[in-house]
C-alpha cells in the first residue's frame, strides 16, 4: 500500500486529500497516472509532466524524467506546479 497525499487542484480532481494505492512497487510516474485515473471528469488537469512528487525523506522530482521506484509503505505527496504555496 502506497499512501499519496494530494495538494491543490489534484485533491479537488480526485475528491480526496489522501488516497491509498495497492501495489508493492511502481514507478513514481505510475503513481501520478493511477491517481489521475481516480479523477472525476475527462481531464484532471495534472500529469506526470506538471506535477512535483515529494517523498517522505524529502526527495522531490518531476516523475516524467525519473525512474524512481516507490514502494509499499512509502508516503508520497503530489504537488501541482500551479499550487500556490
Buried (B, 14 or more C-beta within 10 A) or exposed (E): EBBBBBBBBBBBBBEBEEBEBEBEEBBBBBBBBBBBEBBEEEEBBBBBEEBBBBBEEEEEEBBBEBEBEBEEEBBBBBBBEEEEE
